[in-house]
Amino acid sequence: MKNKFPKNFLWGGSTSAYQFEGMFKDETKKADSIMDNFINNNLQNSYFEIASDHYHNWKNDIALMAEMGFKCYRFSISWPRIIKNLKGEVNEKGIEFYKNIFLELKKYNIKSVVTIFHFDYPLFINEIGGLQNKEFINQFKKYSKILFENFGQLVDYWLTINELCNFYFAGEIIGLNVKKDSKEIWQIIHNLNVAQAEAINLCHEMIPNSKIGPAPNVKPIYAGSTKPIDNIARLNLNNFRNWAYLDVACKGEYNKFFINYLKKNKQMFSITEEEKMILKKSRPDFIAFNYYSSNTVKISTQTNDFNKKWDQENGILIDNFACQIKNENLDKTQFGWEIDPIGLRIILREVYDRYNLPIMITENGLGAYDEKTLDNKIHDQYRIDYYKKHLEQMSLAIEEGVDLIGYMPWSAIDLVSTHQGIKKRYGFVYVDINDNGEGSLERYKKDSFYWYQKVIQSNGGEL
């Protein structure tokens, strides 16, 4: 059976600024980032200073994307590369860098899918108390306005905030040091939601016919048994993991289960009537989501350390709420992430049924220990097999009625994984560099490069 994808389906790939560009602060006048602090504190062995040095290799990198046949490229703009300080002074070098990228993409007829904020906020935000100060919302709105003014006619699709939920689930690896069972963490999440709504409203006001949407990380949630109480655990986590973020983005208000949970546990954030109006006014044009895996849960009555067990890497456990368990039906990656292609089809249907908005998948991929042979080949059949299975399920979801408009795997080219560094490789193109910043930075096409090229040429007909 041939797989079916829409005629104008957006095939592409994804990256993010801090993981791909490299910093080069002295050369580029880039402001300090929260991710600089992350490196200086040596929280893990990731060399963001150089990363994949896209900053100096952008022309070659875009040419490689064009050779694969990309119809679109999803990437982020680095906030500290654009804005110098709290006053909002603009770094013209940053504007020039991204403008050149947009023009190069247009040369190859590659549409741009641009994330406004992908984790790396400027360190000067901490001068106002960080993300939990409501002044953050104004700073984000000012930054968004500058992007719309400078790039509004060059960008095809805007994404607001990458994986907003992971400021909660994985805050410690993106510079946050806030307890997860506190009002403070939910104030941060709320401020991000209002900032997102402000950006959506502003985009529609400033750029006629613009398209903008949220970019959450989503997971289908399975009950770990046929016990009815375990299905309650599934509902609990599904709401907390997925709908709490998408409901407010797409429906303009928080759902009652989420708010009741926060009030019951004395974690309710501060929200004003003006903020409620901002949220209500905001309406995205589509949903972009990142998908890697599913969660399987049972109910938990056990007492454990909350902070250590509410984490996307190490598992989830909240008393009388949900406890993540191993799914014996799923294989795992080399890095322990469960592989669930059918889960992608499930979450596509759930999200589309709930919101009835077009969907693009902006991250999905396999992190692995890729090895380059002596003749500079990378035989990553495991990655090809991974993508084949996911694309088959996407095709079935489309047949079942899901309005899926694009697929941008993570990642277009090797970059630094926030969790495990450059050794955890995702790209269709291998970058010769290690976690100590050593290597030639040469680009080498993997076997998956040529496979994906054929997939795009056949519009997904040949996997």
Buried (B, 14 or more C-beta within 10 A) or exposed (E): EEBBBEEEBBBBBBBBBBBBBBBBBEEBEBBBBBBBEBBEEEEBBBBBBBBBBBBBBBEBBBBBBBBBBBBBBBBBBBBBBBBBEBEBEBBEEBBEBBEEBBEBBEEBEBBBBBBBBBBBBBBBBBEBEBBBBBBBBBBBBBBBBBBBEBBBEBBBBBBBBBBBBBBBBBBBBBBBEBEBEBBBBBBBBBBBBBBBBBBBBBBBEBBEEBBBBBBBBBBBBBBBBEEEEBBBBBBBBBBBBBBBBBBBBBBBEBBEBBBEBBEEBEBBBEBEEEBBEBBEEBBBBBBBBBBBBBBBBBBBEEEEEBEEBBBBEEBBBBBEBBBBBEBEEBEEBEBEBBBBBBBBBBBBBBBBEBBEBBBBBBBBBBBBEBEBEEEEBBBBEEBBEBBBBBBBBBBBBBEEEBBBBBBBBBBBBBBBBBBBBBBBBBBBBBBBBEBEBEBEBEBBBBBBBBBBBEBBEEBBEEB
